[in-house]
Amino acid sequence: MDGVNVANYAFAPDLSNGTPGDGFSYDPATFTATWMLTQPIAVDKLMLRLNADGSNPVVDNFGSRLDGEWTNPTSTTQANSSAYPSGNGTAGGDFLFRFNVLPGDVDHSGKVILADYSAVVSRNNATPGDSTYSVFADVNGSGKITLADASAVLSQKNQTLPTADPVSPSPFAAAVLMKAAALQNSRQSQFQSFDLFYHAYDEFETGKDGELLPLASLARNWSTML
C-alpha cells in the first residue's frame, strides 16, 4: 500500500509465527482478508495494490488468479465508476484501489475548516437511520453525532490532504519495498490492525481530492469480500 505522506505502509509480522511482513489472515467463512500494518493511517492519499499478475499473484484455493481490474472514480457520481466485484471477466489484472484519509473533513473539500464544524453541529444527536445522520459527521465512530464530534473536527482544523497523488510502483518494485520495510519493522511488538476495506463501500468516497475516510471508519475494522 503506497501513500504520499508515507511512501509505503509496511505490513506487520504474522503475530502467530513472527514471519516478517506476513501480517495476513483470511476467514473463509466470511470471505474476509485481513492485513496488519506496523502503523496507523494518518492524513494521506493512498493506493492499495493487490497483485494479480507476475510471479506471486493473489489466487484462490484452485489456483485461479484474482480478476482485479478496477476503475477508480473521480467522484461518487461518476457514471463509469467501478462497482464490486472487481474485474473484466478474465483472471488477472492488478486491483488498484484509491482512497483518501482526512478525519474531520465532513464536506469533502480536502481541508478541515469551520464549515465542517458547522455541518457536525447541525446534525447534533443524529443516529443511524435519522435523515440527518452521516457517517462522515460521526467523527469518533460512536454511532451518535454529538458535540464530541464537533470538538474532534476543531482539533483537526486546517489539516489538508497532500496535493500529489500516490504513485504505485511496479509489482516487482512494490514487493522489494514491502519486503525491506517488513524486515526493518520485524522487531516491533505493537501493531495497528485493519481489515482491507470497510465493508460498506457507499459509506466512504474515493478518488477525488476532497474525499476522505471518516475517523468513524478508521475506528472500526474494514473488510471486503474477495
HUUR-V937558 format. One record per run of one state. SS is the DSSP state (A for helix, B for strand, O for the rest). FROM is the first residue (numbers start at 0). TO is the last residue. If there is no record, write none. Layout:
ss=[SS:SS]
from=[FROM:FROM]
to=[TO:TO]
This chain:
ss=[O:B:O:B:O:B:O:B:O:B:O:B:O:B:O:B:O:B:O:B:O:A:O:B:O:B:O:A:O:B:O:A:O:B:O:A:O:A:O:B:O]
from=[0:1:3:7:8:10:11:23:27:31:37:43:50:58:59:64:65:94:101:110:111:113:121:126:127:143:144:146:155:159:160:170:184:191:195:200:203:214:218:224:225]
to=[0:2:6:7:9:10:22:26:30:36:42:49:57:58:63:64:93:100:109:110:112:120:125:126:142:143:145:154:158:159:169:183:190:194:199:202:213:217:223:224:225]
